[in-house]
Amino acid sequence: MQKFDILYQKVLSDPHFRQELVLRPEQALKSIGIDPTPEVLQLLKNIETAVTALEEDLQGPAQTVMLT
């Protein structure tokens, strides 16, 4: 659970990390000590797809959408 807490805090507080997580998820996770499994990488891709779809539905930039 500690690794999830690290990831959670990093996503909330570091815009550069968030961008890296979308563009290069494996490298981003490894940079904070998480060795991602193929399932984790697929999950991140699914989240990115969902956010993109939500962005299209709202017809606005994803940066204005807050997922909590």
N, C-alpha and C positions, 0 to 999 in steps of 0.2 A: 504494500500500500504506500510505502514511502516514495517509491518511484512515481506513482500516480500523483502524489502531492507535489512533487517537484515539477512534473509535466504541467499540472494544473496551474501552478503559480507562474511558470514560465510563459504559458499561453496567455494568461491574463495580463502579465506585466511587460512582455517583450514583443513589440510589433515586428522586429526583425526576425525573431524566432518563429512567430506565426507564419510569416512569409516563407521562411525556409521549410517549415513543416508542410506547407502546401507544395512548394517547388521541389524539394529534396527531402522527403520525410525520413528516409533511412538515415541520412547523414545528420539531420536535425536531432533525431532521437538519440543517436550514438553520441552526439555532442554533450548530452546531459546524462550519459551513462546507461541508456536503455538500448539493449540489443533487440531490435524489433523482429518478431516472427512474421512470416508471410501473412498470417491472419491479421496481425496488427496493421500491417501496411495496407491490406485490403480494406480494413475498417476505416482507416484514414481516407482512402480513396472514396469510400461510400459517403463519408461525412462531407467531403469536398463536393461530391456530386449533389448531395442534398442541399447544401448551402447555395450552390449554383442554381439549382432548380428554384429554390426559395427566392433568390435574387431576381430571377426571370419573372416569377409570379408577382413579385412586388414592383417590378419595373424600376428598380433603383439599385444603387451600389450595395454590395454585400457588407461594406464597412458600416452601414447604418443599421444593420440587423444585429441585435444582441441576443445570443442564445444563452439562456441561463437555466 
